[in-house]
Amino acid sequence: MVVDAWDLIEKKTLNKAWNRVLHRENENLITNTYDSILEDINELMLKIQICQYCDEDDMKEWITCDSNDQGFQIMSDDEIVENILQINEQQEMQEDETEENIDMENDAGPSHDEALQALETALKWFEKQTE
């Protein structure tokens, strides 16, 4: 639904919005070239003094740094659903293993320390008994 809503937004609407943000008077000033976008970003950064020593190479590196990162992949709807299903399946498997471990611990009986303490207690009791 988000993709469909985004696709309904007209380019002209986005241009007007950015022109207002950038305080531009003419909506035709925005161009679609990659270099002009980098120039605009660099110019804005210098104006607001985020980074006074940045150049276009730095900007290109920042913009493209996430393109190969697994967390920022552009995935189709089917890929998203498959990814979520895999995560849910892994969580269910972990829960099952945890339940099995708890059951095994309960079925395993007392630990060595508990058995030793019980035996010592039984021996003390036995020694105090009269024949």
C-alpha positions as CSV (number, residue, x, y, z in Angstrom):
1,M,0.0,0.0,0.0
2,V,2.9,2.3,0.8
3,V,4.4,1.8,-2.6
4,D,1.1,2.4,-4.3
5,A,0.6,5.6,-2.3
6,W,4.1,6.8,-3.1
7,D,3.6,6.1,-6.8
8,L,0.5,8.3,-6.8
9,I,2.6,11.4,-5.8
10,E,3.3,13.5,-8.8
11,K,6.8,14.7,-9.6
12,K,5.5,18.3,-9.7
13,T,4.2,18.0,-6.1
14,L,7.6,16.8,-4.9
15,N,9.4,19.6,-6.8
16,K,7.1,22.2,-5.2
17,A,7.7,20.8,-1.7
18,W,11.5,20.8,-2.1
19,N,11.5,24.3,-3.6
20,R,9.7,25.5,-0.5
21,V,12.1,23.7,1.8
22,L,15.1,25.0,-0.2
23,H,13.6,28.5,-0.5
24,R,13.7,28.5,-4.3
25,E,11.5,30.8,-6.2
26,N,11.2,28.9,-9.5
27,E,10.0,25.3,-9.4
28,N,11.9,24.4,-12.5
29,L,15.3,24.8,-10.8
30,I,15.3,21.2,-9.6
31,T,16.9,18.9,-12.1
32,N,17.0,15.2,-12.1
33,T,20.8,14.8,-12.6
34,Y,22.7,13.0,-10.0
35,D,25.5,15.6,-10.1
36,S,23.1,18.5,-9.6
37,I,21.6,16.7,-6.5
38,L,25.1,16.2,-5.1
39,E,25.9,19.9,-5.7
40,D,22.7,20.9,-4.0
41,I,23.4,18.7,-1.0
42,N,27.0,20.0,-0.7
43,E,25.8,23.6,-1.0
44,L,23.2,23.1,1.8
45,M,25.7,21.4,4.0
46,L,28.1,24.3,3.6
47,K,25.3,26.8,4.3
48,I,24.2,25.1,7.5
49,Q,27.8,24.4,8.5
50,I,27.4,20.7,9.1
51,C,30.7,20.0,7.4
52,Q,32.9,22.7,6.1
53,Y,35.5,20.5,4.6
54,C,33.3,18.1,2.6
55,D,33.7,17.7,-1.1
56,E,31.6,15.9,-3.8
57,D,33.6,12.7,-3.3
58,D,32.6,12.6,0.3
59,M,29.0,13.2,-0.6
60,K,29.0,10.4,-3.2
61,E,30.5,8.0,-0.6
62,W,27.9,9.0,2.0
63,I,25.0,8.6,-0.4
64,T,26.1,5.2,-1.7
65,C,27.4,3.7,1.5
66,D,24.3,1.7,2.2
67,S,23.7,0.4,-1.2
68,N,25.4,-2.9,-0.6
69,D,24.3,-3.3,3.1
70,Q,22.0,-6.2,3.7
71,G,19.8,-4.1,6.0
72,F,19.0,-1.6,3.3
73,Q,18.2,-3.8,0.4
74,I,15.2,-3.0,-1.7
75,M,13.0,-6.1,-1.5
76,S,9.9,-7.1,-3.3
77,D,6.7,-7.9,-1.4
78,D,7.3,-11.6,-1.9
79,E,10.9,-11.3,-0.5
80,I,9.6,-9.4,2.5
81,V,7.0,-12.0,3.3
82,E,9.5,-14.8,2.9
83,N,12.0,-13.1,5.2
84,I,9.3,-12.6,7.9
85,L,8.2,-16.2,7.6
86,Q,11.8,-17.4,8.0
87,I,12.3,-15.2,11.1
88,N,9.0,-16.6,12.6
89,E,10.1,-20.1,11.9
90,Q,13.4,-19.6,13.5
91,Q,11.8,-18.1,16.6
92,E,9.4,-21.1,16.8
93,M,12.3,-23.5,16.6
94,Q,14.1,-21.7,19.4
95,E,11.0,-21.7,21.6
96,D,10.6,-25.5,20.9
97,E,14.2,-26.1,21.8
98,T,13.9,-24.1,25.0
99,E,10.7,-26.0,26.0
100,E,12.5,-29.3,25.3
101,N,15.5,-28.2,27.4
102,I,13.2,-27.3,30.3
103,D,11.4,-30.6,30.0
104,M,14.7,-32.5,29.9
105,E,15.9,-30.7,33.0
106,N,12.7,-31.5,34.9
107,D,12.8,-35.2,33.8
108,A,16.5,-35.6,34.5
109,G,16.0,-35.8,38.3
110,P,18.0,-34.1,41.0
111,S,21.5,-32.8,40.2
112,H,24.6,-34.3,41.6
113,D,24.8,-31.8,44.4
114,E,21.2,-32.4,45.4
115,A,21.7,-36.2,45.4
116,L,24.8,-35.8,47.6
117,Q,23.0,-33.6,50.1
118,A,20.1,-36.0,50.2
119,L,22.5,-38.9,50.8
120,E,24.3,-37.1,53.6
121,T,21.0,-36.2,55.2
122,A,19.9,-39.9,55.0
123,L,23.2,-41.1,56.5
124,K,22.8,-38.7,59.4
125,W,19.3,-39.9,60.0
126,F,20.3,-43.5,59.7
127,E,23.2,-43.0,62.3
128,K,20.8,-41.5,64.8
129,Q,18.4,-44.5,64.6
130,T,18.5,-47.1,67.3
131,E,18.5,-50.7,66.3
